[in-house]
Amino acid sequence: MSDRRSIDRARRNHDHYPTGLQPVPRTALTLEEAAASLGVSLSHFRRHILPELRVIYSGNVRLVPVADLAHWADKQARLAGAA
């Protein structure tokens, strides 16, 4: 039962991994994480950015591929003064 508790704790606190598990690079982020990674609010992300991204559906969870976020940001980037 203690293994189950340590796994539950790890899910709540991404900085703590149960014995034997190492951090794994994320390939997809939740909507909240994706918005935070771009520095925008969740409502702005949902309204203006999410419609342009592919989404992974897994049950009730929606995930955005990290590569798609990087591609979107690169596509949106403009030189300062060129706007």
Buried (B, 14 or more C-beta within 10 A) or exposed (E): EEEEEBEEEBEEEEEEBBEEEEEEEEEBBBBEBBBBBBEBEBEEBBEEBBEEBEBEEEEEEBBBBBEBBEBBEEEEEEEEEEE
